[in-house]
Amino acid sequence: MIWTKKIKAGALQLVLFVGTIIALLLLSFVLLSYSHKLFHKKTDILVSLIQATDVGMEDSFSSPMRINESLELTTTDELGIRIRVHKSYWGLLEKRQVKANKGKMSFEKIALVGNANPERPALYLRDNQRPLVLVGKTRITGTAHLPERGIKTGNIRGHSYRAPRLIYGDKKRSQKQLPPLDPEVEQQIARLTAPHFEPVGEDLFLKPGMVLKNSFKEPTKILRGTHLQLEQVQLSGNIIVWATERIMVDASATLRDVILIAPKIDIGDFTEGNFQALASKSIKIGKGCRLAYPSVLLVSEKNKPDIDLKDKAANILIGPNADIRGTVIYKSKSEKAHPYKPHIKIETNATVTGMIHCSDNLELKGNVAGSVTTAGFIALENGSSYQNHLYNGSINSRLLPFEYAGIPYQNGPLNQVSQWLY
């Protein structure tokens, strides 16, 4: 005899519900496994893209590139990532933008690059048919390129040079012309300090308490005016501050990676920041200022200056106890410089870590951890001007950090990143 028993509909619903739950769990597991594999694959591609941008940057150093030119590269692995390197300038510093693409995925890096020559000399003094005269506590450490008439000791106000050696390093012969800067850098100097130059970008109004940060992947923002006072503001990134007369920076201002352009630029005492200051007449750096690497100070006089023998004010003045890390440049088109004034003056206990290039007279009372290239030295003491005298100044190229990548001279390679941008 066969016994039959009816199954309640609720039990069937329970079986279907449990089966559905099991099916959903299995499907979720399959999707999770697939997503996990896809995530790992995308992560591997992203890592490869990041590595490709580094490779593209390094490879571009060995490939000659002109300004606003792009270089196309492709990786040799199975991914075949396409790399594009674009060259431009941010002020006087060369900027390279690297972008790696694989399908719809991409990664981009932007950096300032420069020359990191480990054999950078301590001193290159143009042969002006005068010997270099060392006085007081002066010390030159590293290779020195000197005039044919060489180097000797001297005396100012009863202070003579007493060290046992004149040069703590090798001596080489200098020429009658200074080594020229890279031609594209010269073009940038001429363009940015031209009388009728105006920057291109999105104009903004300077406001008290302004806080502005602009990525280098965005269009440049411009703050314009006749006389601009930067006080209680925070500016960083792709920003140009441009004035027709003067820019004054107070210690309460915070500037990072911006460019200042005006005929005259005054940096107040104890200001800290990192920026490029480009002027056509003068730059004054107050006492105790701290300008981080890779800052740039440039004065490029376009018109032939009137030689006023009473005017002995320096075109670039770096005040006592200031600390400048980067590049300081003075250039003049005048073939005959003022014979009795310094064009760059570095006060007592001030330090420049990096490079100084002066087409005329340099008065060095402070310290240079790096390289000096100048047409001549001058010392102003008791109303007298001592030509080609180096008094109590110190130059030591061996103290220049390995990471320093400065503005290149002609035929000098770009071989190191000086700063990654954002």
C-alpha positions in Angstrom: 0.0 0.0 0.0 1.4 3.4 -0.9 0.9 6.2 1.6 0.7 9.7 0.2 1.2 12.9 2.1 0.6 16.4 1.0 3.5 19.0 1.3 2.4 22.4 2.5 2.9 25.4 0.2 4.9 27.1 2.9 7.6 24.4 2.8 8.0 24.8 -0.9 8.3 28.5 -0.5 11.0 28.0 2.1 12.9 25.6 -0.2 12.7 28.2 -3.1 13.8 31.0 -0.7 16.8 29.0 0.6 17.7 28.0 -3.0 17.5 31.7 -4.0 19.7 32.7 -1.1 22.3 30.1 -2.0 22.2 31.2 -5.7 22.7 34.8 -4.7 25.6 33.9 -2.4 27.2 31.9 -5.1 26.7 34.7 -7.6 28.1 37.2 -5.1 31.1 35.0 -4.6 31.7 34.8 -8.3 31.3 38.6 -8.7 33.6 39.2 -5.7 36.2 36.9 -7.1 36.0 38.7 -10.5 36.1 42.1 -8.9 39.1 41.1 -6.9 40.9 39.9 -10.0 39.9 43.1 -11.9 41.1 45.3 -9.0 44.4 43.5 -8.9 44.8 43.9 -12.7 44.0 47.6 -12.5 46.3 48.0 -9.6 49.1 46.3 -11.6 48.4 48.6 -14.5 48.4 51.7 -12.3 51.7 50.7 -10.8 53.1 50.2 -14.3 51.8 53.6 -15.3 53.5 55.3 -12.3 56.7 53.5 -13.1 56.4 54.5 -16.8 56.2 58.2 -15.9 59.4 57.9 -13.9 61.0 56.1 -16.9 59.7 58.7 -19.3 61.2 61.5 -17.2 64.6 59.8 -17.0 64.6 59.0 -20.7 63.7 62.6 -21.6 66.9 63.8 -20.0 69.0 62.1 -22.7 66.8 63.3 -25.6 67.3 66.9 -26.8 64.0 68.9 -26.5 63.1 72.4 -27.4 60.7 74.6 -25.5 57.0 73.6 -25.9 58.1 70.4 -27.6 56.7 66.9 -26.8 58.4 63.6 -26.8 56.5 60.4 -27.5 57.7 57.1 -26.0 56.3 53.5 -25.7 57.3 50.9 -23.2 58.7 47.6 -24.5 56.7 45.3 -22.2 53.5 43.5 -23.1 51.4 46.4 -21.9 52.8 48.8 -24.5 52.1 51.9 -22.3 52.3 55.2 -24.3 54.3 58.0 -22.7 54.2 61.7 -23.6 56.8 64.2 -22.2 56.1 67.9 -22.7 58.7 70.6 -22.0 57.9 74.1 -20.9 59.1 76.7 -18.3 57.9 77.9 -15.0 59.8 81.2 -14.7 63.4 80.4 -15.2 63.0 76.7 -14.2 62.4 74.1 -16.8 59.2 72.2 -16.3 58.5 68.7 -17.7 55.1 67.1 -17.7 54.9 63.4 -18.2 51.7 61.5 -18.9 51.4 57.7 -19.3 48.3 56.1 -20.9 47.0 52.5 -21.2 43.5 52.4 -22.6 41.3 54.6 -20.4 43.7 54.6 -17.6 46.4 57.4 -17.2 48.8 58.8 -14.7 50.5 62.2 -14.8 53.5 63.8 -13.1 54.9 67.3 -13.3 58.4 68.3 -12.2 60.9 71.1 -12.3 64.3 69.8 -13.5 67.8 71.2 -13.6 71.5 70.5 -13.8 73.1 68.6 -11.0 76.8 68.7 -12.1 78.8 67.1 -9.3 81.9 68.9 -10.7 80.5 72.4 -10.4 83.4 74.7 -9.6 83.5 76.8 -6.4 84.5 79.9 -8.4 84.7 81.2 -12.0 86.2 84.7 -12.0 86.4 86.4 -15.4 89.8 87.4 -16.6 89.7 91.2 -16.2 93.5 91.6 -16.2 93.4 91.9 -12.4 94.4 89.3 -9.8 92.0 88.2 -7.1 92.9 89.6 -3.7 92.0 87.7 -0.6 91.5 89.6 2.7 90.5 88.7 6.2 88.7 85.4 7.0 88.0 84.6 3.3 88.1 80.9 2.4 87.6 79.3 -1.1 87.1 75.5 -1.1 86.8 73.7 -4.4 88.0 74.2 -8.0 88.7 77.9 -8.8 88.9 79.3 -12.4 91.1 82.4 -12.0 92.5 85.2 -14.2 96.0 84.9 -15.8 97.3 87.2 -13.1 96.3 84.7 -10.5 95.6 85.3 -6.8 97.3 87.1 -4.0 96.8 88.3 -0.4 95.9 91.9 0.6 95.1 94.1 3.5 92.0 96.2 4.4 91.9 98.3 7.6 94.7 96.3 9.0 93.0 93.0 8.3 95.1 90.6 6.1 94.6 87.1 4.9 96.3 84.6 7.3 95.2 81.2 6.1 98.1 78.8 5.1 96.7 78.3 1.6 95.1 80.6 -1.0 92.8 78.0 -2.6 91.7 74.8 -0.9 91.2 72.9 -4.2 92.4 72.9 -7.8 93.2 76.1 -9.8 92.4 76.5 -13.5 92.5 79.4 -16.0 89.5 81.5 -16.7 88.6 83.4 -19.9 87.7 87.0 -20.7 84.0 86.0 -21.0 81.8 84.4 -18.5 80.3 81.0 -19.3 76.9 81.7 -20.9 73.7 80.4 -19.4 71.6 78.0 -21.4 70.1 79.8 -24.5 66.5 79.0 -23.5 67.1 80.3 -20.0 68.4 83.5 -21.6 65.3 83.7 -23.7 63.1 83.3 -20.6 65.1 86.1 -18.9 64.6 88.4 -21.9 60.9 87.6 -22.2 59.9 87.8 -18.5 61.7 91.0 -17.7 60.9 92.8 -21.0 59.3 96.3 -20.4 56.1 95.4 -22.2 55.7 91.8 -20.9 52.3 90.9 -19.4 51.5 87.4 -18.2 48.6 85.4 -19.7 46.1 83.7 -17.4 42.9 84.1 -15.4 43.0 87.5 -13.7 42.1 87.7 -9.9 41.9 90.6 -7.5 44.2 90.7 -4.5 42.2 90.6 -1.3 43.2 90.9 2.4 43.5 87.5 3.9 43.4 85.7 0.5 44.1 82.0 0.5 44.7 80.7 -3.0 46.1 77.4 -4.1 46.2 76.5 -7.8 47.4 73.2 -9.3 49.9 73.2 -12.1 47.4 71.1 -14.0 45.1 74.1 -14.1 45.4 77.4 -16.0 47.7 80.0 -14.5 46.1 82.6 -12.2 47.3 86.2 -12.3 47.3 88.9 -9.6 48.0 92.3 -11.2 48.6 95.8 -10.0 50.9 98.8 -9.9 52.1 98.5 -6.4 51.2 95.2 -4.7 51.6 94.6 -1.0 51.4 90.9 -0.1 50.4 90.8 3.5 48.3 88.2 5.5 47.9 86.1 2.3 48.6 82.5 1.4 49.5 81.8 -2.2 50.8 78.5 -3.6 51.1 76.8 -7.0 50.5 78.0 -10.5 50.2 81.7 -9.6 52.0 84.8 -11.0 52.0 88.1 -9.1 52.8 90.9 -11.6 53.2 94.6 -10.9 54.2 97.5 -13.1 56.2 99.3 -10.4 56.8 97.3 -7.2 56.0 94.2 -5.2 56.4 94.2 -1.4 56.2 91.0 0.6 55.5 91.1 4.3 56.6 88.4 6.7 53.0 87.5 7.4 52.6 86.3 3.7 53.1 82.7 2.8 54.3 82.1 -0.7 55.0 78.6 -2.2 56.1 78.0 -5.8 54.7 81.3 -7.1 56.4 83.8 -9.4 56.8 87.5 -8.6 57.5 89.9 -11.5 58.1 93.6 -11.2 60.8 96.2 -11.7 61.4 96.4 -8.0 60.7 93.6 -5.4 61.2 94.1 -1.7 61.0 91.1 0.7 60.5 92.0 4.3 62.6 90.9 7.3 62.1 87.3 8.4 59.9 86.3 5.5 59.8 82.6 4.7 58.7 80.9 1.6 59.7 79.4 -1.8 59.3 81.5 -4.9 60.9 83.1 -7.9 61.5 86.9 -7.8 62.2 88.4 -11.3 63.0 92.1 -11.5 64.4 94.6 -14.0 65.8 97.0 -11.4 66.3 95.7 -7.9 65.5 93.0 -5.3 66.0 93.5 -1.6 65.9 90.5 0.8 65.5 91.6 4.4 67.4 90.2 7.4 66.7 86.8 8.6 64.7 85.7 5.5 64.4 82.0 4.7 63.8 81.2 1.1 63.6 77.4 0.5 64.9 75.5 -2.5 64.5 76.0 -5.4 64.0 79.7 -5.1 65.3 82.1 -7.8 66.3 85.8 -7.5 67.0 87.6 -10.8 67.7 91.2 -11.8 68.1 91.8 -15.5 68.7 95.4 -16.4 67.4 96.1 -19.9 68.5 99.7 -20.3 72.0 100.8 -20.0 72.2 102.2 -16.5 73.5 105.7 -15.8 76.8 105.5 -13.9 76.2 107.6 -10.9 79.4 107.3 -8.9 77.5 108.3 -5.7 75.0 105.5 -6.1 76.5 102.4 -4.5 73.2 100.5 -3.8 73.3 96.9 -4.9 70.8 95.7 -7.4 70.4 92.5 -5.4 70.8 92.9 -1.7 70.7 89.9 0.6 70.4 91.0 4.2 72.3 89.8 7.3 71.5 86.2 8.5 69.3 85.5 5.5 69.3 81.9 4.1 68.7 81.6 0.4 68.5 78.1 -1.2 68.5 78.2 -5.0 69.8 80.6 -7.6 70.8 84.3 -7.6 71.4 86.0 -11.0 72.3 89.5 -12.0 72.6 90.4 -15.7 73.2 93.7 -17.4 73.4 94.7 -21.1 75.8 97.5 -20.3 79.3 96.8 -21.6 80.7 99.1 -18.9 79.6 98.4 -15.4 79.6 100.8 -12.5 83.2 100.5 -11.3 82.6 101.2 -7.6 79.4 99.5 -6.7 78.3 95.9 -6.0 75.5 94.6 -8.3 75.0 91.7 -5.9 75.7 92.2 -2.2 75.5 89.4 0.4 75.7 90.7 3.9 77.5 89.2 6.9 76.2 85.8 8.1 73.9 85.5 5.1 74.1 82.2 3.2 73.3 81.2 -0.4 73.1 77.5 -1.0 73.2 76.9 -4.7 74.5 79.1 -7.5 75.4 82.8 -8.0 75.8 84.2 -11.5 76.8 87.9 -11.7 77.7 89.7 -14.9 79.4 92.6 -13.0 80.6 93.1 -9.4 79.8 90.9 -6.4 80.4 91.9 -2.8 80.5 88.8 -0.7 80.6 89.1 3.1 78.6 86.0 3.8 78.8 82.4 2.7 78.1 80.4 -0.5 77.6 76.7 -0.2 77.9 76.0 -3.9 79.2 77.9 -7.0 80.0 81.5 -7.8 80.4 82.8 -11.4 81.2 86.6 -11.5 82.9 89.2 -13.6 84.6 90.7 -10.5 84.5 91.1 -6.7 84.3 94.4 -4.8 84.7 95.4 -1.2 83.2 98.6 0.2 84.9 99.6 3.4 85.2 103.1 5.1 83.9 104.8 1.9 86.5 103.2 -0.3 85.9 100.6 -3.0 88.5 97.8 -3.3 88.2 96.2 -6.8 88.6 92.4 -7.1 88.9 92.1 -3.3 87.2 89.2 -1.5 86.8 90.3 2.1 85.6 87.8 4.8 83.6 85.8 2.3 83.4 82.1 2.1 82.8 79.8 -1.0 82.6 76.1 -0.6 81.3 74.0 -3.5 81.8 70.8 -1.4 78.9 71.8 0.8 76.5 71.9 -2.1 73.9 69.1 -1.5 73.9 66.3 -4.0 70.1 66.8 -4.6 70.7 70.4 -5.9 69.7 70.8 -9.5 70.3 74.3 -10.7 69.8 76.4 -13.8 72.1 75.0 -16.5 74.9 76.8 -18.4 75.2 76.4 -22.2 75.6 72.7 -23.2 75.0 71.7 -19.6 72.7 68.6 -19.4 69.4 68.5 -17.4 69.8 65.4 -15.4 67.8 65.6 -12.2 64.4 66.5 -10.8 64.6 69.5 -8.5 61.0 69.5 -7.3 57.8 67.6 -8.0 54.8 69.8 -8.6 51.1 69.2 -7.9 
